Amino acid sequence: MKIICASFDLKDHLSLVSRAVPSRPEPAVLGNVLIQASETSQKVSLTAFDGSLGIKTSFNAEVDTGGSITLPARLLNDIVTRLPEIEITLEVPESELEETNFVTTISSTSGQFQLTGIDATEFPELPTIDPESQK
């Protein structure tokens, strides 16, 4: 997975979904944010879920290689908010995709960071709302 995006886009959307990250997540994957990137739509979606409240948002980005991963929400937010308003690259090497814990590299002109994420398949699905039941 490889994403190139503007730091302010990632900051804004990450701060929004971070509101749904529990302070004491159980299971541990709920302390992460789910990042999904699509090559066809060139969009990145971020999802957070605390078991009862779920927030999902998306934004346009340059997606070289699609995929999905979960990363620690608080740590990712701390890193991204301290970066200047520049382009950021998030990358998970193809060799890492065989593992259960992924090392994601976040790089910009001001530095490079590595975070260990959890497989996206462990992140629970957000409940769907039937529009017919809302009437």
DSSP file (Angstrom, degrees, kcal/mol; ACC not computed):
  #  RESIDUE AA STRUCTURE BP1 BP2  ACC     N-H-->O    O-->H-N    N-H-->O    O-->H-N    TCO  KAPPA ALPHA  PHI   PSI    X-CA   Y-CA   Z-CA
    1    1 A M              0   0    0      0, 0.0    91,-2.9     0, 0.0     2,-0.4   0.000 360.0 360.0 360.0 134.4    0.0    0.0    0.0
    2    2 A K  E     +AB  65  91A   0     63,-2.3    62,-1.5    89,-0.2    63,-1.5  -0.955 360.0 177.7-145.2 123.9    1.3    3.4   -0.9
    3    3 A I  E     -AB  63  90A   0     87,-2.8    87,-2.4    -2,-0.4     2,-0.5  -0.974  11.1-167.8-126.5 136.6   -0.5    6.7   -0.4
    4    4 A I  E     +AB  62  89A   0     58,-2.7    58,-2.8    -2,-0.4     2,-0.3  -0.992  27.8 151.1-122.5 123.0    0.7   10.3   -1.1
    5    5 A C  E     - B   0  88A   0     83,-2.6    83,-3.3    -2,-0.5     2,-0.3  -0.934  49.6 -88.9-146.3 166.2   -1.5   13.0    0.3
    6    6 A A  E  >  - B   0  87A   0     -2,-0.3     4,-1.8    81,-0.2     3,-0.4  -0.594  35.1-131.2 -76.4 138.7   -1.5   16.6    1.6
    7    7 A S  H  > S+     0   0    0     79,-2.7     4,-2.9    -2,-0.3     5,-0.2   0.857 105.3  56.8 -62.2 -35.3   -0.8   16.7    5.4
    8    8 A F  H  > S+     0   0    0      2,-0.2     4,-2.5     1,-0.2    -1,-0.2   0.859 105.4  51.7 -67.8 -32.6   -3.8   19.0    6.0
    9    9 A D  H  > S+     0   0    0     -3,-0.4     4,-2.2     2,-0.2     5,-0.3   0.951 113.7  43.4 -63.9 -48.2   -6.2   16.5    4.4
   10   10 A L  H  X S+     0   0    0     -4,-1.8     4,-2.4     1,-0.2     5,-0.2   0.909 114.5  50.9 -64.1 -42.2   -4.9   13.7    6.6
   11   11 A K  H  X S+     0   0    0     -4,-2.9     4,-2.5     2,-0.2     5,-0.2   0.949 111.8  46.6 -59.0 -50.9   -4.9   16.0    9.7
   12   12 A D  H  X S+     0   0    0     -4,-2.5     4,-1.4     1,-0.2    -2,-0.2   0.926 117.6  40.7 -60.6 -47.9   -8.5   17.1    9.3
   13   13 A H  H  X S+     0   0    0     -4,-2.2     4,-2.2    -5,-0.2    -1,-0.2   0.845 114.7  52.4 -73.2 -33.4   -9.9   13.7    8.6
   14   14 A L  H  X S+     0   0    0     -4,-2.4     4,-1.9    -5,-0.3    -1,-0.2   0.895 107.9  51.0 -68.6 -39.7   -7.8   12.0   11.3
   15   15 A S  H  < S+     0   0    0     -4,-2.5     4,-0.4    -5,-0.2    -1,-0.2   0.850 110.2  51.9 -66.3 -31.9   -8.9   14.5   13.9
   16   16 A L  H >< S+     0   0    0     -4,-1.4     3,-1.1    -5,-0.2    -2,-0.2   0.961 113.9  39.7 -67.2 -52.1  -12.5   13.9   12.9
   17   17 A V  H >< S+     0   0    0     -4,-2.2     3,-2.1     1,-0.2    -2,-0.2   0.765 100.5  74.8 -72.3 -23.0  -12.4   10.1   13.2
   18   18 A S  G >< S+     0   0    0     -4,-1.9     3,-1.5     1,-0.3    -1,-0.2   0.706  80.3  73.7 -62.3 -18.3  -10.3   10.2   16.4
   19   19 A R  G <  S+     0   0    0     -3,-1.1    -1,-0.3    -4,-0.4    -2,-0.2   0.724  94.8  51.7 -66.4 -20.6  -13.4   11.3   18.3
   20   20 A A  G <  S+     0   0    0     -3,-2.1    -1,-0.3    -4,-0.2    -2,-0.2   0.316  83.5 106.1 -99.1   8.0  -14.6    7.7   18.0
   21   21 A V  S <  S-     0   0    0     -3,-1.5    10,-0.1    27,-0.1    29,-0.1  -0.787  70.6-130.1 -89.8 121.7  -11.4    6.1   19.4
   22   22 A P        -     0   0    0      0, 0.0    -2,-0.1     0, 0.0    27,-0.0  -0.343   5.8-132.7 -70.3 151.4  -12.0    4.8   22.9
   23   23 A S  S    S+     0   0    0      1,-0.3     8,-0.0    -2,-0.0    -2,-0.0   0.829 106.1  30.2 -72.6 -31.7   -9.4    5.8   25.7
   24   24 A R  S    S-     0   0    0      2,-0.1    -1,-0.3     6,-0.0     2,-0.1  -0.727  90.3-160.0-125.6  81.7   -9.3    2.1   26.8
   25   25 A P        -     0   0    0      0, 0.0     6,-0.1     0, 0.0     3,-0.1  -0.370   3.1-148.8 -70.6 136.6   -9.9    0.0   23.7
   26   26 A E  S    S+     0   0    0      1,-0.2     2,-0.2    24,-0.1    -2,-0.1  -0.867  89.6  31.0-142.2 108.0  -11.0   -3.6   24.1
   27   27 A P  S >  S-     0   0    0      0, 0.0     3,-1.9     0, 0.0     4,-0.2   0.490  98.3-125.1 -74.8 168.8  -10.1   -5.3   21.9
   28   28 A A  G >  S+     0   0    0      1,-0.3     3,-1.9    -2,-0.2     4,-0.1   0.757 103.4  70.8 -59.0 -28.9   -6.8   -3.5   21.1
   29   29 A V  G >  S+     0   0    0      1,-0.3     3,-1.6     2,-0.2    -1,-0.3   0.745  85.2  69.4 -64.3 -21.9   -7.6   -3.0   17.4
   30   30 A L  G <  S+     0   0    0     -3,-1.9    19,-0.3     1,-0.3    -1,-0.3   0.635  88.0  65.3 -71.1 -12.5  -10.3   -0.4   18.4
   31   31 A G  G <  S+     0   0    0     -3,-1.9    42,-1.9    -4,-0.2    43,-0.5   0.444  97.0  76.7 -82.6  -0.9   -7.5    1.9   19.5
   32   32 A N  E <  S-C   72   0A   0     -3,-1.6     2,-0.4    40,-0.3    17,-0.4  -0.639  78.6-127.0-105.8 163.4   -6.5    2.0   15.9
   33   33 A V  E     -C   71   0A   0     38,-2.9    38,-2.0    -2,-0.2     2,-0.5  -0.937  24.3-128.3-108.1 135.2   -7.8    3.9   12.9
   34   34 A L  E     -CD  70  47A   0     13,-3.0    13,-1.9    -2,-0.4     2,-0.5  -0.728  22.7-164.8 -84.8 123.3   -8.6    1.8    9.8
   35   35 A I  E     -CD  69  46A   0     34,-3.5    34,-2.1    -2,-0.5     2,-0.4  -0.950   8.2-179.2-112.3 121.5   -7.0    3.2    6.7
   36   36 A Q  E     -CD  68  45A   0      9,-2.6     9,-3.0    -2,-0.5     2,-0.4  -0.984   5.0-168.1-123.3 129.4   -8.3    2.0    3.3
   37   37 A A  E     -CD  67  44A   0     30,-3.3    30,-2.0    -2,-0.4     2,-0.5  -0.958   3.8-160.7-121.1 134.5   -6.9    3.2    0.0
   38   38 A S  E  >> - D   0  43A   0      5,-2.4     4,-1.2    -2,-0.4     5,-0.9  -0.957  10.7-163.5-118.3 124.6   -8.4    2.6   -3.4
   39   39 A E  T  45S+     0   0    0     -2,-0.5    24,-0.2     2,-0.2    -1,-0.1   0.864  91.3  53.7 -69.2 -36.7   -6.4    2.8   -6.6
   40   40 A T  T  45S+     0   0    0      1,-0.2    -1,-0.2     2,-0.1    -2,-0.0   0.913 120.6  28.5 -69.4 -43.0   -9.5    3.0   -8.8
   41   41 A S  T  45S-     0   0    0      2,-0.2    -1,-0.2    19,-0.0    -2,-0.2   0.597  96.3-134.6 -92.5 -11.6  -11.2    5.9   -7.0
   42   42 A Q  T  <5 +     0   0    0     -4,-1.2    19,-2.1     1,-0.2     2,-0.3   0.910  62.0 131.1  55.4  43.7   -8.0    7.6   -5.8
   43   43 A K  E   < -DE  38  60A   0     -5,-0.9    -5,-2.4    17,-0.2     2,-0.4  -0.936  48.6-152.0-126.9 150.5   -9.6    8.0   -2.4
   44   44 A V  E     -DE  37  59A   0     15,-2.8    15,-2.2    -2,-0.3     2,-0.4  -0.982  13.4-161.2-118.3 131.1   -8.5    7.2    1.2
   45   45 A S  E     -DE  36  58A   0     -9,-3.0    -9,-2.6    -2,-0.4     2,-0.4  -0.927   1.5-159.7-115.0 142.5  -11.0    6.4    3.8
   46   46 A L  E     -DE  35  57A   0     11,-2.9    11,-2.4    -2,-0.4     2,-0.4  -0.955  11.1-175.4-118.0 136.0  -10.4    6.5    7.6
   47   47 A T  E     +DE  34  56A   0    -13,-1.9   -13,-3.0    -2,-0.4     2,-0.3  -0.997   8.4 179.5-135.7 136.7  -12.7    4.7   10.1
   48   48 A A  E     - E   0  55A   0      7,-2.4     7,-2.5    -2,-0.4     2,-0.3  -0.977   5.6-179.4-132.0 149.6  -12.7    4.6   13.9
   49   49 A F  E     - E   0  54A   0    -17,-0.4     5,-0.2    -2,-0.3   -17,-0.1  -0.974  20.6-172.7-152.3 129.4  -15.2    2.7   16.0
   50   50 A D        -     0   0    0      3,-2.3     4,-0.1    -2,-0.3   -24,-0.1   0.303  65.5 -90.8-105.7   9.4  -15.5    2.4   19.8
   51   51 A G  S    S+     0   0    0      2,-0.3     3,-0.1   -31,-0.1   -31,-0.0  -0.011 122.2  31.3 105.2 -28.5  -18.1   -0.4   19.8
   52   52 A S  S    S+     0   0    0      1,-0.3     2,-0.5   -32,-0.1    -1,-0.0   0.597 115.7  51.9-127.4 -32.3  -21.1    2.0   19.7
   53   53 A L        -     0   0    0    -33,-0.2    -3,-2.3     2,-0.0     2,-0.4  -0.940  62.8-178.5-112.2 127.2  -20.0    5.1   17.8
   54   54 A G  E     -E   49   0A   0     -2,-0.5     2,-0.4    -5,-0.2    -5,-0.2  -0.978   6.7-170.8-124.8 138.2  -18.4    4.8   14.4
   55   55 A I  E     +E   48   0A   0     -7,-2.5    -7,-2.4    -2,-0.4     2,-0.4  -0.996   5.6 178.8-128.6 131.1  -17.1    7.5   12.2
   56   56 A K  E     +E   47   0A   0     -2,-0.4     2,-0.3    -9,-0.2    -9,-0.2  -0.999   7.4 163.8-132.3 134.2  -16.0    7.0    8.6
   57   57 A T  E     -E   46   0A   0    -11,-2.4   -11,-2.9    -2,-0.4     2,-0.3  -0.947  14.2-159.8-142.5 161.5  -14.6    9.8    6.3
   58   58 A S  E     -E   45   0A   0     -2,-0.3     2,-0.3   -13,-0.3   -13,-0.2  -0.974   6.4-177.2-144.2 159.4  -12.8    9.9    3.0
   59   59 A F  E     -E   44   0A   0    -15,-2.2   -15,-2.8    -2,-0.3     2,-0.2  -0.970  35.4 -91.6-150.3 161.1  -10.6   12.3    1.0
   60   60 A N  E     +E   43   0A   0     -2,-0.3     2,-0.3   -17,-0.2   -17,-0.2  -0.541  52.0 152.9 -77.7 140.8   -8.9   12.4   -2.4
   61   61 A A        -     0   0    0    -19,-2.1     2,-0.9    -2,-0.2   -56,-0.2  -0.959  52.6 -92.1-155.8 166.9   -5.2   11.3   -2.5
   62   62 A E  E     -A    4   0A   0    -58,-2.8   -58,-2.7    -2,-0.3     2,-0.8  -0.813  42.0-168.1 -87.7 110.1   -2.7    9.9   -4.9
   63   63 A V  E     +A    3   0A   0     -2,-0.9   -60,-0.2   -60,-0.2     3,-0.2  -0.864  16.7 171.5-105.5 103.0   -3.0    6.1   -4.3
   64   64 A D  E    S+     0   0A   0    -62,-1.5     2,-0.4    -2,-0.8    -1,-0.2   0.906  79.0  14.4 -74.2 -43.4   -0.1    4.3   -6.0
   65   65 A T  E    S-A    2   0A   0    -63,-1.5   -63,-2.3   -27,-0.0    -1,-0.3  -0.989  82.1-138.8-135.8 124.0   -1.0    0.9   -4.4
   66   66 A G        +     0   0    0     -2,-0.4     2,-0.3   -65,-0.2   -28,-0.2  -0.222  42.4 112.2 -76.7 169.4   -4.3    0.2   -2.8
   67   67 A G  E     -C   37   0A   0    -30,-2.0   -30,-3.3   -66,-0.1     2,-0.3  -0.944  48.8-105.0 156.4-173.2   -4.8   -1.7    0.4
   68   68 A S  E     +C   36   0A   0     -2,-0.3    52,-0.4   -32,-0.2     2,-0.3  -0.997  30.6 158.4-149.4 150.5   -5.9   -1.4    4.0
   69   69 A I  E     -C   35   0A   0    -34,-2.1   -34,-3.5    -2,-0.3     2,-0.4  -0.968  31.8-124.4-159.2 160.0   -4.3   -1.3    7.5
   70   70 A T  E     -CF  34 118A   0     48,-1.8    48,-1.4    -2,-0.3   -36,-0.2  -0.960  26.7-173.6-113.6 138.8   -5.0   -0.2   11.0
   71   71 A L  E     -C   33   0A   0    -38,-2.0   -38,-2.9    -2,-0.4     2,-0.2  -0.945  41.3 -84.9-128.4 150.4   -2.6    2.2   12.8
   72   72 A P  E  >  -C   32   0A   0      0, 0.0     4,-2.5     0, 0.0   -40,-0.3  -0.358  40.9-150.4 -56.7 117.2   -2.6    3.4   16.4
   73   73 A A  H  > S+     0   0    0    -42,-1.9     4,-2.6    -2,-0.2     5,-0.2   0.906  88.3  45.6 -61.8 -48.6   -4.9    6.5   16.2
   74   74 A R  H  > S+     0   0    0    -43,-0.5     4,-2.4     2,-0.2    -1,-0.2   0.929 116.4  44.8 -65.5 -45.4   -3.4    8.6   19.0
   75   75 A L  H  > S+     0   0    0      2,-0.2     4,-2.2     1,-0.2    -1,-0.2   0.917 114.4  48.9 -65.5 -43.8    0.2    8.1   17.9
   76   76 A L  H  X S+     0   0    0     -4,-2.5     4,-2.7     1,-0.2     5,-0.2   0.919 111.8  49.7 -61.4 -43.7   -0.6    8.7   14.2
   77   77 A N  H  X S+     0   0    0     -4,-2.6     4,-2.4    -5,-0.2    -2,-0.2   0.905 109.5  51.8 -62.0 -42.5   -2.6   11.8   15.1
   78   78 A D  H  X S+     0   0    0     -4,-2.4     4,-0.9    -5,-0.2    -1,-0.2   0.907 113.4  44.5 -60.4 -42.7    0.4   13.1   17.2
   79   79 A I  H >X S+     0   0    0     -4,-2.2     4,-0.6     1,-0.2     3,-0.6   0.952 115.0  46.2 -66.9 -50.3    2.8   12.6   14.3
   80   80 A V  H >< S+     0   0    0     -4,-2.7     3,-0.9     1,-0.2    -2,-0.2   0.868 108.8  54.5 -65.9 -37.9    0.6   14.1   11.6
   81   81 A T  H 3< S+     0   0    0     -4,-2.4    -1,-0.2     1,-0.2    -2,-0.2   0.764 107.5  51.7 -69.1 -22.8   -0.4   17.2   13.6
   82   82 A R  H << S+     0   0    0     -4,-0.9    -1,-0.2    -3,-0.6    -2,-0.2   0.558  90.3  95.9 -89.6  -8.1    3.3   18.1   14.2
   83   83 A L  S << S-     0   0    0     -3,-0.9     5,-0.0    -4,-0.6    -3,-0.0  -0.556  80.7-111.9 -80.6 146.6    4.2   17.8   10.5
   84   84 A P        -     0   0    0      0, 0.0     2,-2.1     0, 0.0   -77,-0.1  -0.232  47.1 -79.2 -69.8 168.4    4.3   21.0    8.4
   85   85 A E  S    S+     0   0    0    -78,-0.1     2,-0.2   -79,-0.1   -79,-0.0  -0.464  92.6 110.3 -71.6  80.4    1.7   21.6    5.7
   86   86 A I  S    S-     0   0    0     -2,-2.1   -79,-2.7   -81,-0.1     2,-0.3  -0.750  75.1 -64.4-139.6-175.8    3.4   19.4    3.1
   87   87 A E  E     -B    6   0A   0     -2,-0.2    22,-0.4   -81,-0.2     2,-0.4  -0.586  46.2-160.3 -78.5 139.5    3.0   16.2    1.2
   88   88 A I  E     -B    5   0A   0    -83,-3.3   -83,-2.6    -2,-0.3     2,-0.5  -0.946   4.5-154.0-121.4 142.0    3.0   13.0    3.3
   89   89 A T  E     -BG   4 107A   0     18,-2.7    18,-2.6    -2,-0.4     2,-0.5  -0.975   5.2-168.5-116.8 127.0    3.7    9.4    2.1
   90   90 A L  E     +BG   3 106A   0    -87,-2.4   -87,-2.8    -2,-0.5     2,-0.4  -0.964  18.3 175.0-109.8 127.4    2.3    6.4    3.9
   91   91 A E  E     -BG   2 105A   0     14,-2.2    14,-2.9    -2,-0.5   -89,-0.2  -0.994  26.1-172.4-142.2 134.3    3.7    3.1    2.7
   92   92 A V        -     0   0    0    -91,-2.9    12,-0.1    -2,-0.4     5,-0.1  -0.984  35.9-124.3-117.4 115.2    3.5   -0.5    3.7
   93   93 A P    >>  -     0   0    0      0, 0.0     3,-1.4     0, 0.0     4,-0.7  -0.252  17.4-120.0 -59.9 146.9    6.1   -2.6    1.7
   94   94 A E  G >4 S+     0   0    0      1,-0.3     3,-0.9     2,-0.2     4,-0.2   0.832 113.1  60.7 -55.9 -34.9    4.6   -5.5   -0.3
   95   95 A S  G >4 S+     0   0    0      1,-0.2     3,-0.8     2,-0.2    -1,-0.3   0.790  99.1  57.5 -65.0 -27.1    6.8   -8.0    1.7
   96   96 A E  G X4 S+     0   0    0     -3,-1.4     3,-2.0     1,-0.2    -1,-0.2   0.728  86.1  78.5 -73.9 -22.4    5.0   -6.8    5.0
   97   97 A L  G << S+     0   0    0     -3,-0.9    -1,-0.2    -4,-0.7    -2,-0.2   0.636  85.7  61.2 -66.8 -12.1    1.6   -7.7    3.7
   98   98 A E  G <  S+     0   0    0     -3,-0.8    -1,-0.3    -4,-0.2    -2,-0.1   0.654  94.7  80.5 -83.3 -16.6    2.3  -11.4    4.5
   99   99 A E  S <  S-     0   0    0     -3,-2.0     3,-0.1    -4,-0.2    -3,-0.0  -0.302  78.1-132.2 -86.7 169.1    2.7  -10.6    8.2
  100  100 A T  S    S+     0   0    0      1,-0.2    19,-1.2    -2,-0.1     2,-0.5   0.763  98.6  47.3 -90.8 -30.1    0.1  -10.1   10.8
  101  101 A N  E    S- H   0 118A   0     17,-0.2     2,-0.3    -5,-0.0    17,-0.2  -0.961  81.6-154.2-111.9 127.5    1.7   -6.9   12.2
  102  102 A F  E     - H   0 117A   0     15,-1.3    15,-3.5    -2,-0.5     2,-0.7  -0.774  10.9-141.1-105.2 143.1    2.7   -4.4    9.6
  103  103 A V  E     - H   0 116A   0     -2,-0.3     2,-0.4    13,-0.2    13,-0.2  -0.917  22.8-165.0-100.3 117.6    5.4   -1.7    9.7
  104  104 A T  E     - H   0 115A   0     11,-3.5    11,-2.6    -2,-0.7     2,-0.5  -0.872   8.0-146.6-104.7 133.2    4.1    1.4    8.0
  105  105 A T  E     -GH  91 114A   0    -14,-2.9   -14,-2.2    -2,-0.4     2,-0.6  -0.877   8.6-166.3-101.6 127.2    6.5    4.2    7.1
  106  106 A I  E     +GH  90 113A   0      7,-3.1     7,-3.0    -2,-0.5     2,-0.4  -0.961  19.7 176.1-110.0 118.7    5.2    7.8    7.2
  107  107 A S  E     +GH  89 112A   0    -18,-2.6   -18,-2.7    -2,-0.6     2,-0.3  -0.948  14.4 152.1-131.6 148.8    7.6   10.1    5.4
  108  108 A S  E >   - H   0 111A   0      3,-2.4     3,-1.1    -2,-0.4   -20,-0.1  -0.871  61.4 -84.2-151.7-178.5    7.8   13.8    4.5
  109  109 A T  T 3  S+     0   0    0    -22,-0.4     3,-0.1    -2,-0.3   -21,-0.1   0.737 125.9  54.2 -68.3 -19.7   10.5   16.3    3.9
  110  110 A S  T 3  S-     0   0    0      1,-0.2     2,-0.3   -26,-0.1    -1,-0.2   0.479 122.2 -45.2 -95.1  -1.3   10.8   16.9    7.6
  111  111 A G  E <   - H   0 108A   0     -3,-1.1    -3,-2.4     2,-0.0     2,-0.4  -0.925  47.4-103.2 160.5 176.6   11.3   13.3    8.7
  112  112 A Q  E     - H   0 107A   0     -2,-0.3     2,-0.3    -5,-0.2    -5,-0.2  -0.999  28.5-175.9-135.0 135.3   10.4    9.6    8.6
  113  113 A F  E     - H   0 106A   0     -7,-3.0    -7,-3.1    -2,-0.4     2,-0.4  -0.933  11.9-150.8-130.2 151.3    8.5    7.6   11.1
  114  114 A Q  E     - H   0 105A   0     -2,-0.3     2,-0.4    -9,-0.2    -9,-0.2  -0.992  13.4-177.2-126.8 131.5    7.6    4.0   11.4
  115  115 A L  E     - H   0 104A   0    -11,-2.6   -11,-3.5    -2,-0.4     2,-0.6  -0.955  23.1-131.8-124.3 143.5    4.4    2.6   13.1
  116  116 A T  E     - H   0 103A   0     -2,-0.4   -13,-0.2   -13,-0.2     2,-0.2  -0.850  31.4-171.1 -95.4 126.1    3.4   -1.0   13.7
  117  117 A G  E     - H   0 102A   0    -15,-3.5   -15,-1.3    -2,-0.6     2,-0.3  -0.577  19.5-117.9-110.7 174.0   -0.2   -1.6   12.6
  118  118 A I  E     -FH  70 101A   0    -48,-1.4   -48,-1.8   -17,-0.2   -17,-0.2  -0.853  44.3 -85.8-111.7 148.4   -2.6   -4.5   13.0
  119  119 A D    >   -     0   0    0    -19,-1.2     3,-1.7    -2,-0.3     4,-0.3  -0.237  33.5-131.5 -53.3 134.4   -4.2   -6.4   10.1
  120  120 A A  G >  S+     0   0    0    -52,-0.4     3,-1.4     1,-0.3    -1,-0.1   0.727 101.1  71.9 -64.2 -23.0   -7.3   -4.6    8.8
  121  121 A T  G 3  S+     0   0    0      1,-0.3    -1,-0.3   -53,-0.1    -2,-0.1   0.712  91.0  60.1 -67.9 -17.6   -9.3   -7.9    8.8
  122  122 A E  G <  S+     0   0    0     -3,-1.7    -1,-0.3     2,-0.1    -2,-0.2   0.629  82.7  97.7 -82.1 -13.8   -9.3   -7.6   12.7
  123  123 A F  S <  S-     0   0    0     -3,-1.4   -93,-0.0    -4,-0.3   -90,-0.0  -0.610  81.6-117.9 -77.5 130.1  -11.1   -4.3   12.6
  124  124 A P        -     0   0    0      0, 0.0     2,-0.2     0, 0.0    -1,-0.1  -0.322  26.6-107.6 -70.1 150.3  -14.9   -4.7   13.1
  125  125 A E        -     0   0    0      1,-0.1     3,-0.0    -2,-0.0   -76,-0.0  -0.491  33.4-113.6 -71.3 142.0  -17.3   -3.7   10.4
  126  126 A L        -     0   0    0     -2,-0.2    -1,-0.1     1,-0.1     2,-0.1  -0.567  38.8-104.7 -71.6 141.5  -19.4   -0.6   11.1
  127  127 A P        -     0   0    0      0, 0.0     2,-0.3     0, 0.0    -1,-0.1  -0.394  34.3-129.9 -65.5 145.0  -23.1   -1.5   11.5
  128  128 A T        -     0   0    0     -2,-0.1     2,-0.5    -3,-0.0    -3,-0.0  -0.744  10.9-138.9 -97.3 147.1  -25.2   -0.5    8.5
  129  129 A I        -     0   0    0     -2,-0.3     3,-0.0     3,-0.0     5,-0.0  -0.910  12.6-135.3-107.3 125.4  -28.4    1.5    8.9
  130  130 A D    >>  -     0   0    0     -2,-0.5     3,-1.1     1,-0.2     4,-0.5  -0.692   7.9-149.2 -79.9 119.2  -31.4    0.4    6.8
  131  131 A P  G >4 S+     0   0    0      0, 0.0     3,-0.8     0, 0.0     4,-0.2   0.790  95.2  62.2 -60.8 -26.7  -32.9    3.6    5.3
  132  132 A E  G >4 S+     0   0    0      1,-0.2     3,-1.0     2,-0.2    -2,-0.0   0.828  97.7  56.3 -68.1 -31.2  -36.4    1.9    5.4
  133  133 A S  G <4 S+     0   0    0     -3,-1.1    -1,-0.2     1,-0.2    -3,-0.0   0.640  96.3  66.2 -76.3 -11.9  -36.2    1.6    9.2
  134  134 A Q  G <<        0   0    0     -3,-0.8    -1,-0.2    -4,-0.5    -2,-0.2   0.547 360.0 360.0 -83.8  -8.0  -35.7    5.4    9.5
  135  135 A K    <         0   0    0     -3,-1.0    -1,-0.2    -4,-0.2    -2,-0.1   0.462 360.0 360.0 -86.8 360.0  -39.2    6.2    8.1
